[in-house]
Amino acid sequence: MSKLQSYDPSLLVKLAKRQLPEEKWLPAALAACTKVLRETAAYIYFVNSAGANQPGSAWQFQRNLFLRHPTEGLLVLDILDGNRVGGIEFLARL
């Protein structure tokens, strides 16, 4: 995994408001995603996934949500306990 980088989630916030209005917490959760670890070209992390789903790990997976990005296509959001966005998979980059 590469080093922590700055990330601008503003477009994702707009997409969430338009595409998933029923998930009222999601825009704020995405707005908090301002630092990113790039695992591959197709996946970025906002939360450390070390020990995923193990007791004490920050990564406790809850479910996936999907957004359609205008240039990147379908995005899979990993939603963690506490309605946090753990990472995003860019399916078109696979």
C-alpha positions as CSV (number, residue, x, y, z in Angstrom):
1,M,0.0,0.0,0.0
2,S,1.3,3.5,-0.8
3,K,1.5,6.4,1.6
4,L,-1.4,8.5,2.9
5,Q,-2.5,11.2,0.4
6,S,-4.9,14.0,0.4
7,Y,-8.3,13.3,-1.2
8,D,-11.1,15.6,-2.3
9,P,-14.5,13.8,-1.9
10,S,-16.7,16.7,-3.1
11,L,-17.9,15.0,-6.2
12,L,-18.7,11.8,-4.3
13,V,-20.7,13.9,-1.8
14,K,-22.7,15.4,-4.7
15,L,-23.3,12.0,-6.3
16,A,-24.5,10.5,-2.9
17,K,-27.0,13.4,-2.4
18,R,-28.4,12.8,-5.9
19,Q,-28.3,9.0,-6.2
20,L,-28.8,7.8,-2.6
21,P,-31.0,10.5,-1.0
22,E,-32.4,7.9,1.4
23,E,-28.9,7.4,3.0
24,K,-29.0,10.8,4.7
25,W,-25.8,10.1,6.7
26,L,-23.7,9.3,3.5
27,P,-22.8,12.8,2.3
28,A,-21.3,13.7,5.7
29,A,-19.5,10.3,5.9
30,L,-18.0,10.9,2.4
31,A,-17.1,14.5,3.2
32,A,-14.9,13.1,6.1
33,C,-12.9,11.0,3.6
34,T,-10.1,13.5,3.0
35,K,-7.1,11.1,3.4
36,V,-6.6,8.0,1.3
37,L,-4.4,5.0,0.9
38,R,-4.3,3.7,-2.7
39,E,-4.0,0.0,-2.7
40,T,-4.3,-0.5,-6.5
41,A,-5.6,1.5,-9.4
42,A,-9.0,0.0,-8.7
43,Y,-9.2,0.3,-4.9
44,I,-8.7,3.1,-2.3
45,Y,-8.9,2.9,1.5
46,F,-10.1,5.6,3.9
47,V,-9.8,3.4,7.0
48,N,-6.9,1.0,7.8
49,S,-8.0,-2.5,6.9
50,A,-5.4,-4.3,8.9
51,G,-7.1,-7.2,10.8
52,A,-10.3,-6.6,9.0
53,N,-13.4,-7.7,10.9
54,Q,-11.3,-8.9,13.8
55,P,-11.9,-7.6,17.4
56,G,-10.3,-4.3,17.8
57,S,-9.8,-3.6,14.1
58,A,-11.0,-0.2,12.8
59,W,-12.4,-2.1,9.8
60,Q,-15.7,-3.7,10.7
61,F,-17.6,-4.3,7.4
62,Q,-21.3,-3.7,7.4
63,R,-22.5,-3.5,3.7
64,N,-21.9,-2.1,0.3
65,L,-23.5,0.8,-1.5
66,F,-23.2,1.7,-5.1
67,L,-22.7,5.0,-6.9
68,R,-22.4,5.8,-10.6
69,H,-19.6,8.2,-11.3
70,P,-19.8,10.2,-14.6
71,T,-16.3,9.2,-15.8
72,E,-15.3,6.2,-13.6
73,G,-18.5,4.2,-14.0
74,L,-19.8,2.1,-11.1
75,L,-18.2,2.5,-7.7
76,V,-18.6,0.1,-4.8
77,L,-18.5,1.8,-1.4
78,D,-17.5,-0.4,1.6
79,I,-19.6,0.8,4.5
80,L,-18.3,0.0,8.0
81,D,-20.0,-0.1,11.4
82,G,-20.9,3.4,12.5
83,N,-21.8,4.4,8.9
84,R,-18.2,5.1,7.9
85,V,-16.9,4.7,4.4
86,G,-13.9,2.3,4.6
87,G,-13.0,2.3,0.9
88,I,-14.1,2.5,-2.7
89,E,-13.7,0.0,-5.5
90,F,-13.7,1.4,-9.1
91,L,-15.1,-1.5,-11.0
92,A,-14.2,-0.1,-14.5
93,R,-10.5,-0.2,-13.4
94,L,-10.5,-3.9,-12.7
